[in-house]
Amino acid sequence: MIKIEGIVAFVAVVESGSVSEAARRLRMSKSVVSERLADLEKTLGGMLLHRTTRKLTLTEDGTAFMERALRIVHEIEGAAADMAERRGTLAGPLRIAAPVTFGRMHLGPALYPFLAAHPEIALTLDIDDRRVDASSEGYDAIIRHGPIADSRLVAWKLSRSRRLLTASPAYLDRYGTPATLADLDAHRGLFYTNRGIADWRFQTPTGAIVVRAKLAMGINNGDMLRDAAIAGLGIALLPTFIAGPAIRDGKLVEIDVGYRPEAESIYMAHPQGRNPSAKLRALADHLKTAFGDPPYWDPAG
């Protein structure tokens, strides 16, 4: 008979990428995780994972089994959480992914009081600027800034977000301050590479216009994008939740070119077809309140 603990160990190993990380996540020894994985493979009569000294990869059988195993684990976790919620308690595992800068500056400080109020929730928060696949990577939800085009996700809006063209006073002294959209063509652009150089979109009376400045630097992290602008390397289009403190301190200056960048929002998105748990809904409501409307980092709205 297949033991559920073997399935749980298998899913944890695949999701975390290693036995040692799965052991840390499950709060047990590596030897126990390896033993449960071996027992599962013996019961199933086939190898689920290719093992090398550097990495683990799914076999063809493992890939097929993982899809159903993931559903089984989620169903069991959901059932346990539902039992706790029937008793008026938010409990059980919750796995969230979020971008680095927003996670460090705003999501973390908002999460801590929520977790303190609900100590039976076991949260795993993965901070990463890459575009994670919530469905295949086993996340209950992801936090994203900007539009969500993935039709497999259901998005809940958490907050508004404004973006501003910014540069350092030193850069503007050296290269001049652009006053129109056309002026930007001659300037050095700092771009967030996860969005590409077509990210500078401005709302005009005739519709959205994309402006492409000269690429000076591409970076896939918001902190470094802000710091590059502060260092005088070029103009950056930054959300106020990143640029706000630097603007207040005079390290960055907002640039007015006659039109505002397109407005965006911050979302929590969960996989379609998976019933969101009460704890996930409670977290979303908590974050909406914590961020505010307008958000606290952008009191001008």
C-alpha positions as a Markdown table, in Angstrom:
| # | Residue | x | y | z |
|---|---|---|---|---|
| 1 | Met | 0.0 | 0.0 | 0.0 |
| 2 | Ile | 1.2 | 3.5 | -0.9 |
| 3 | Lys | 2.0 | 5.6 | 2.2 |
| 4 | Ile | 0.9 | 9.2 | 2.1 |
| 5 | Glu | 4.2 | 10.3 | 3.9 |
| 6 | Gly | 6.1 | 8.9 | 0.9 |
| 7 | Ile | 4.0 | 11.0 | -1.5 |
| 8 | Val | 4.5 | 14.1 | 0.7 |
| 9 | Ala | 8.3 | 13.5 | 0.7 |
| 10 | Phe | 8.4 | 13.0 | -3.1 |
| 11 | Val | 6.5 | 16.3 | -3.8 |
| 12 | Ala | 8.7 | 18.2 | -1.3 |
| 13 | Val | 11.9 | 16.9 | -3.0 |
| 14 | Val | 10.6 | 17.8 | -6.5 |
| 15 | Glu | 9.4 | 21.3 | -5.4 |
| 16 | Ser | 12.5 | 22.1 | -3.5 |
| 17 | Gly | 15.0 | 20.6 | -5.9 |
| 18 | Ser | 17.0 | 18.5 | -3.3 |
| 19 | Val | 16.6 | 16.0 | -0.5 |
| 20 | Ser | 18.3 | 18.3 | 2.0 |
| 21 | Glu | 16.0 | 21.2 | 1.2 |
| 22 | Ala | 13.0 | 19.0 | 1.3 |
| 23 | Ala | 14.2 | 17.7 | 4.8 |
| 24 | Arg | 14.5 | 21.3 | 6.0 |
| 25 | Arg | 11.0 | 22.1 | 4.7 |
| 26 | Leu | 9.5 | 19.0 | 6.2 |
| 27 | Arg | 11.4 | 19.4 | 9.5 |
| 28 | Met | 12.9 | 15.9 | 9.4 |
| 29 | Ser | 16.3 | 14.4 | 8.7 |
| 30 | Lys | 17.7 | 13.8 | 5.2 |
| 31 | Ser | 17.8 | 10.0 | 5.9 |
| 32 | Val | 14.1 | 9.9 | 6.7 |
| 33 | Val | 13.2 | 11.7 | 3.5 |
| 34 | Ser | 15.4 | 9.4 | 1.4 |
| 35 | Glu | 14.0 | 6.3 | 3.1 |
| 36 | Arg | 10.4 | 7.4 | 2.4 |
| 37 | Leu | 11.3 | 8.2 | -1.2 |
| 38 | Ala | 12.9 | 4.8 | -1.7 |
| 39 | Asp | 9.9 | 3.1 | -0.1 |
| 40 | Leu | 7.6 | 4.9 | -2.5 |
| 41 | Glu | 9.6 | 3.9 | -5.6 |
| 42 | Lys | 9.7 | 0.3 | -4.4 |
| 43 | Thr | 5.9 | 0.3 | -3.9 |
| 44 | Leu | 5.3 | 1.8 | -7.3 |
| 45 | Gly | 7.8 | -0.5 | -8.9 |
| 46 | Gly | 9.7 | 2.2 | -10.8 |
| 47 | Met | 12.2 | 5.1 | -10.5 |
| 48 | Leu | 10.6 | 8.5 | -10.0 |
| 49 | Leu | 13.9 | 10.5 | -10.0 |
| 50 | His | 17.2 | 10.5 | -11.7 |
| 51 | Arg | 19.9 | 11.1 | -9.0 |
| 52 | Thr | 23.3 | 12.7 | -9.6 |
| 53 | Thr | 25.7 | 14.4 | -7.3 |
| 54 | Arg | 24.5 | 17.8 | -8.5 |
| 55 | Lys | 20.8 | 17.5 | -9.1 |
| 56 | Leu | 17.6 | 15.5 | -9.2 |
| 57 | Thr | 15.4 | 15.3 | -12.3 |
| 58 | Leu | 12.1 | 13.6 | -12.8 |
| 59 | Thr | 12.0 | 10.4 | -14.8 |
| 60 | Glu | 9.1 | 9.9 | -17.3 |
| 61 | Asp | 7.2 | 7.9 | -14.7 |
| 62 | Gly | 8.1 | 10.6 | -12.1 |
| 63 | Thr | 6.7 | 13.4 | -14.3 |
| 64 | Ala | 3.4 | 11.5 | -14.7 |
| 65 | Phe | 3.2 | 10.7 | -11.0 |
| 66 | Met | 4.0 | 14.2 | -9.9 |
| 67 | Glu | 0.9 | 15.7 | -11.4 |
| 68 | Arg | -1.4 | 13.4 | -9.4 |
| 69 | Ala | 0.8 | 13.4 | -6.3 |
| 70 | Leu | 0.7 | 17.2 | -6.1 |
| 71 | Arg | -3.1 | 17.1 | -6.3 |
| 72 | Ile | -3.2 | 14.5 | -3.5 |
| 73 | Val | -1.0 | 16.6 | -1.2 |
| 74 | His | -3.0 | 19.7 | -1.8 |
| 75 | Glu | -6.2 | 17.9 | -1.1 |
| 76 | Ile | -4.9 | 16.5 | 2.2 |
| 77 | Glu | -3.5 | 19.8 | 3.3 |
| 78 | Gly | -6.8 | 21.5 | 2.3 |
| 79 | Ala | -8.8 | 19.0 | 4.2 |
| 80 | Ala | -6.7 | 19.5 | 7.3 |
| 81 | Ala | -6.9 | 23.2 | 7.0 |
| 82 | Asp | -10.7 | 23.0 | 6.6 |
| 83 | Met | -11.0 | 21.0 | 9.8 |
| 84 | Ala | -9.0 | 23.7 | 11.6 |
| 85 | Glu | -11.1 | 26.5 | 10.0 |
| 86 | Arg | -14.3 | 24.7 | 11.2 |
| 87 | Arg | -12.9 | 25.2 | 14.7 |
| 88 | Gly | -12.4 | 28.9 | 13.9 |
| 89 | Thr | -8.6 | 28.6 | 13.4 |
| 90 | Leu | -6.6 | 29.5 | 10.3 |
| 91 | Ala | -4.0 | 26.7 | 10.0 |
| 92 | Gly | -1.8 | 24.7 | 7.8 |
| 93 | Pro | 0.9 | 25.3 | 5.1 |
| 94 | Leu | 0.8 | 28.3 | 2.8 |
| 95 | Arg | 3.3 | 28.8 | 0.0 |
| 96 | Ile | 3.7 | 32.2 | -1.6 |
| 97 | Ala | 6.1 | 33.7 | -4.1 |
| 98 | Ala | 6.8 | 37.4 | -4.4 |
| 99 | Pro | 9.3 | 39.8 | -6.1 |
| 100 | Val | 12.5 | 40.6 | -4.1 |
| 101 | Thr | 12.2 | 44.4 | -3.6 |
| 102 | Phe | 8.5 | 44.5 | -2.9 |
| 103 | Gly | 8.8 | 41.5 | -0.6 |
| 104 | Arg | 11.7 | 43.1 | 1.4 |
| 105 | Met | 10.3 | 46.6 | 1.6 |
| 106 | His | 6.5 | 46.0 | 2.0 |
| 107 | Leu | 5.3 | 42.5 | 1.9 |
| 108 | Gly | 7.4 | 41.2 | 4.8 |
| 109 | Pro | 6.5 | 44.0 | 7.2 |
| 110 | Ala | 2.8 | 43.4 | 6.4 |
| 111 | Leu | 3.0 | 39.6 | 6.8 |
| 112 | Tyr | 4.6 | 39.5 | 10.2 |
| 113 | Pro | 1.6 | 40.7 | 12.3 |
| 114 | Phe | -0.7 | 38.4 | 10.3 |
| 115 | Leu | 1.5 | 35.4 | 11.1 |
| 116 | Ala | 1.7 | 36.5 | 14.7 |
| 117 | Ala | -2.1 | 36.5 | 14.9 |
| 118 | His | -2.3 | 33.1 | 13.3 |
| 119 | Pro | 0.5 | 31.0 | 14.6 |
| 120 | Glu | -0.8 | 27.7 | 13.2 |
| 121 | Ile | -0.2 | 28.9 | 9.7 |
| 122 | Ala | 3.1 | 27.5 | 8.3 |
| 123 | Leu | 4.2 | 30.0 | 5.6 |
| 124 | Thr | 6.9 | 29.4 | 3.1 |
| 125 | Leu | 7.7 | 32.7 | 1.3 |
| 126 | Asp | 9.9 | 32.5 | -1.8 |
| 127 | Ile | 11.4 | 35.9 | -2.8 |
| 128 | Asp | 12.5 | 35.8 | -6.4 |
| 129 | Asp | 12.3 | 38.2 | -9.3 |
| 130 | Arg | 11.8 | 35.5 | -11.9 |
| 131 | Arg | 8.3 | 34.8 | -13.3 |
| 132 | Val | 7.4 | 31.6 | -11.4 |
| 133 | Asp | 4.8 | 29.2 | -12.6 |
| 134 | Ala | 2.3 | 29.0 | -9.7 |
| 135 | Ser | 0.5 | 25.9 | -11.0 |
| 136 | Ser | 3.5 | 23.6 | -11.8 |
| 137 | Glu | 5.7 | 24.8 | -8.9 |
| 138 | Gly | 3.2 | 24.2 | -6.2 |
| 139 | Tyr | 2.5 | 27.7 | -5.0 |
| 140 | Asp | -0.8 | 28.6 | -3.3 |
| 141 | Ala | -0.5 | 32.1 | -4.7 |
| 142 | Ile | 2.0 | 34.6 | -6.1 |
| 143 | Ile | 2.4 | 38.3 | -5.6 |
| 144 | Arg | 3.0 | 40.3 | -8.8 |
| 145 | His | 3.4 | 44.0 | -9.8 |
| 146 | Gly | 1.8 | 44.7 | -13.1 |
| 147 | Pro | -0.6 | 42.9 | -15.5 |
| 148 | Ile | -1.1 | 39.1 | -15.2 |
| 149 | Ala | -1.5 | 37.6 | -18.6 |
| 150 | Asp | -1.6 | 33.9 | -17.5 |
| 151 | Ser | -5.1 | 32.7 | -18.0 |
| 152 | Arg | -4.5 | 29.8 | -15.6 |
| 153 | Leu | -4.4 | 32.3 | -12.7 |
| 154 | Val | -7.2 | 34.1 | -10.9 |
| 155 | Ala | -6.0 | 37.6 | -9.7 |
| 156 | Trp | -7.1 | 39.6 | -6.7 |
| 157 | Lys | -6.1 | 43.2 | -6.7 |
| 158 | Leu | -4.2 | 44.2 | -3.5 |
| 159 | Ser | -3.3 | 47.8 | -4.2 |
| 160 | Arg | -2.8 | 50.5 | -6.8 |
| 161 | Ser | 0.7 | 51.3 | -8.0 |
| 162 | Arg | 2.1 | 54.4 | -9.7 |
| 163 | Arg | 5.4 | 54.4 | -11.6 |
| 164 | Leu | 7.6 | 57.5 | -12.1 |
| 165 | Leu | 10.4 | 58.4 | -14.5 |
| 166 | Thr | 13.3 | 59.1 | -12.2 |
| 167 | Ala | 17.0 | 60.1 | -12.5 |
| 168 | Ser | 19.6 | 61.5 | -10.1 |
| 169 | Pro | 20.3 | 65.2 | -9.9 |
| 170 | Ala | 23.9 | 64.5 | -11.2 |
| 171 | Tyr | 22.5 | 62.7 | -14.3 |
| 172 | Leu | 20.1 | 65.6 | -15.1 |
| 173 | Asp | 22.9 | 68.2 | -14.6 |
| 174 | Arg | 25.1 | 66.3 | -17.1 |
| 175 | Tyr | 22.6 | 65.3 | -19.7 |
| 176 | Gly | 19.7 | 67.7 | -19.2 |
| 177 | Thr | 16.1 | 67.1 | -18.2 |
| 178 | Pro | 13.8 | 65.7 | -20.8 |
| 179 | Ala | 10.6 | 67.7 | -21.1 |
| 180 | Thr | 8.7 | 65.7 | -23.7 |
| 181 | Leu | 8.3 | 62.0 | -24.7 |
| 182 | Ala | 10.4 | 62.7 | -27.8 |
| 183 | Asp | 13.2 | 64.0 | -25.6 |
| 184 | Leu | 13.6 | 60.6 | -24.0 |
| 185 | Asp | 14.9 | 59.0 | -27.2 |
| 186 | Ala | 18.2 | 60.7 | -26.7 |
| 187 | His | 18.6 | 59.7 | -23.1 |
| 188 | Arg | 20.2 | 56.7 | -21.4 |
| 189 | Gly | 17.6 | 54.2 | -20.2 |
| 190 | Leu | 17.8 | 51.8 | -17.3 |
| 191 | Phe | 15.4 | 48.9 | -17.8 |
| 192 | Tyr | 13.9 | 46.1 | -15.8 |
| 193 | Thr | 14.8 | 43.1 | -17.9 |
| 194 | Asn | 11.9 | 41.0 | -16.8 |
| 195 | Arg | 9.7 | 43.5 | -18.7 |
| 196 | Gly | 12.0 | 44.4 | -21.6 |
| 197 | Ile | 12.8 | 47.8 | -23.3 |
| 198 | Ala | 9.1 | 48.2 | -24.4 |
| 199 | Asp | 8.2 | 48.8 | -20.7 |
| 200 | Trp | 8.1 | 52.6 | -20.9 |
| 201 | Arg | 4.4 | 53.0 | -21.8 |
| 202 | Phe | 2.7 | 56.4 | -21.3 |
| 203 | Gln | -1.0 | 57.2 | -21.5 |
| 204 | Thr | -1.9 | 60.0 | -23.9 |
| 205 | Pro | -5.3 | 61.3 | -25.2 |
| 206 | Thr | -4.9 | 59.1 | -28.3 |
| 207 | Gly | -3.9 | 56.0 | -26.4 |
| 208 | Ala | -0.8 | 54.3 | -25.0 |
| 209 | Ile | 2.6 | 55.3 | -26.5 |
| 210 | Val | 5.8 | 53.2 | -26.0 |
| 211 | Val | 9.0 | 55.1 | -25.7 |
| 212 | Arg | 12.4 | 53.4 | -26.2 |
| 213 | Ala | 15.4 | 55.2 | -24.7 |
| 214 | Lys | 18.9 | 54.1 | -25.5 |
| 215 | Leu | 19.7 | 51.0 | -23.4 |
| 216 | Ala | 22.4 | 51.9 | -20.9 |
| 217 | Met | 21.8 | 49.0 | -18.6 |
| 218 | Gly | 19.3 | 46.1 | -18.1 |
| 219 | Ile | 18.8 | 44.7 | -14.6 |
| 220 | Asn | 16.4 | 42.1 | -13.3 |
| 221 | Asn | 16.2 | 43.5 | -9.7 |
| 222 | Gly | 14.3 | 46.6 | -8.5 |
| 223 | Asp | 16.8 | 47.5 | -5.8 |
| 224 | Met | 19.7 | 47.5 | -8.2 |
| 225 | Leu | 17.7 | 49.4 | -10.8 |
| 226 | Arg | 17.0 | 52.2 | -8.3 |
| 227 | Asp | 20.7 | 52.2 | -7.2 |
| 228 | Ala | 21.9 | 52.5 | -10.8 |
| 229 | Ala | 19.6 | 55.5 | -11.2 |
| 230 | Ile | 21.0 | 57.0 | -8.0 |
| 231 | Ala | 24.5 | 56.4 | -9.3 |
| 232 | Gly | 23.7 | 58.6 | -12.3 |
| 233 | Leu | 23.8 | 55.9 | -14.9 |
| 234 | Gly | 20.5 | 56.9 | -16.6 |
| 235 | Ile | 16.8 | 57.3 | -16.3 |
| 236 | Ala | 14.7 | 54.6 | -14.7 |
| 237 | Leu | 10.9 | 54.0 | -14.7 |
| 238 | Leu | 10.3 | 52.9 | -11.1 |
| 239 | Pro | 7.2 | 52.2 | -8.9 |
| 240 | Thr | 6.8 | 54.6 | -6.1 |
| 241 | Phe | 7.1 | 51.7 | -3.6 |
| 242 | Ile | 10.7 | 51.5 | -4.6 |
| 243 | Ala | 11.6 | 55.1 | -5.6 |
| 244 | Gly | 9.7 | 56.9 | -2.9 |
| 245 | Pro | 12.4 | 57.0 | -0.1 |
| 246 | Ala | 15.1 | 58.1 | -2.6 |
| 247 | Ile | 12.9 | 60.9 | -4.0 |
| 248 | Arg | 12.1 | 62.1 | -0.5 |
| 249 | Asp | 15.9 | 62.1 | 0.3 |
| 250 | Gly | 16.7 | 64.0 | -2.8 |
| 251 | Lys | 18.7 | 61.1 | -4.3 |
| 252 | Leu | 16.3 | 60.8 | -7.2 |
| 253 | Val | 14.2 | 63.4 | -9.0 |
| 254 | Glu | 10.8 | 62.8 | -10.7 |
| 255 | Ile | 10.8 | 63.7 | -14.4 |
| 256 | Asp | 7.7 | 65.2 | -15.9 |
| 257 | Val | 7.4 | 64.7 | -19.7 |
| 258 | Gly | 3.8 | 65.8 | -20.0 |
| 259 | Tyr | 2.2 | 62.4 | -19.7 |
| 260 | Arg | 2.1 | 59.9 | -16.9 |
| 261 | Pro | 3.3 | 56.3 | -17.2 |
| 262 | Glu | 0.5 | 53.8 | -17.4 |
| 263 | Ala | -1.0 | 53.0 | -14.0 |
| 264 | Glu | -0.6 | 49.5 | -12.7 |
| 265 | Ser | -1.6 | 47.4 | -9.7 |
| 266 | Ile | -0.2 | 44.8 | -7.3 |
| 267 | Tyr | -2.0 | 41.5 | -7.4 |
| 268 | Met | -2.2 | 38.2 | -5.5 |
| 269 | Ala | -3.0 | 35.4 | -8.0 |
| 270 | His | -3.8 | 31.8 | -7.3 |
| 271 | Pro | -4.1 | 28.8 | -9.7 |
| 272 | Gln | -7.4 | 28.6 | -11.5 |
| 273 | Gly | -9.5 | 25.5 | -10.5 |
| 274 | Arg | -7.9 | 25.3 | -7.1 |
| 275 | Asn | -10.3 | 26.4 | -4.4 |
| 276 | Pro | -8.5 | 29.2 | -2.4 |
| 277 | Ser | -8.4 | 28.4 | 1.3 |
| 278 | Ala | -9.8 | 30.5 | 4.0 |
| 279 | Lys | -6.3 | 31.4 | 5.2 |
| 280 | Leu | -5.3 | 32.6 | 1.7 |
| 281 | Arg | -8.5 | 34.8 | 1.5 |
| 282 | Ala | -7.8 | 36.1 | 5.0 |
| 283 | Leu | -4.2 | 37.0 | 4.0 |
| 284 | Ala | -5.4 | 38.8 | 0.9 |
| 285 | Asp | -7.8 | 40.9 | 3.0 |
| 286 | His | -5.1 | 41.6 | 5.5 |
| 287 | Leu | -2.7 | 42.8 | 2.8 |
| 288 | Lys | -5.3 | 45.1 | 1.2 |
| 289 | Thr | -5.8 | 46.7 | 4.6 |
| 290 | Ala | -2.1 | 46.9 | 5.4 |
| 291 | Phe | -1.2 | 48.5 | 2.1 |
| 292 | Gly | -4.2 | 50.9 | 2.1 |
| 293 | Asp | -6.0 | 52.8 | -0.7 |
| 294 | Pro | -4.1 | 54.9 | -1.7 |
| 295 | Pro | -1.2 | 52.8 | -0.6 |
| 296 | Tyr | 0.8 | 54.1 | 2.4 |
| 297 | Trp | 4.0 | 54.4 | 0.3 |
| 298 | Asp | 2.2 | 56.7 | -2.2 |
| 299 | Pro | 0.0 | 59.1 | -0.2 |
| 300 | Ala | -0.5 | 61.3 | -3.2 |
| 301 | Gly | -2.4 | 58.4 | -4.8 |
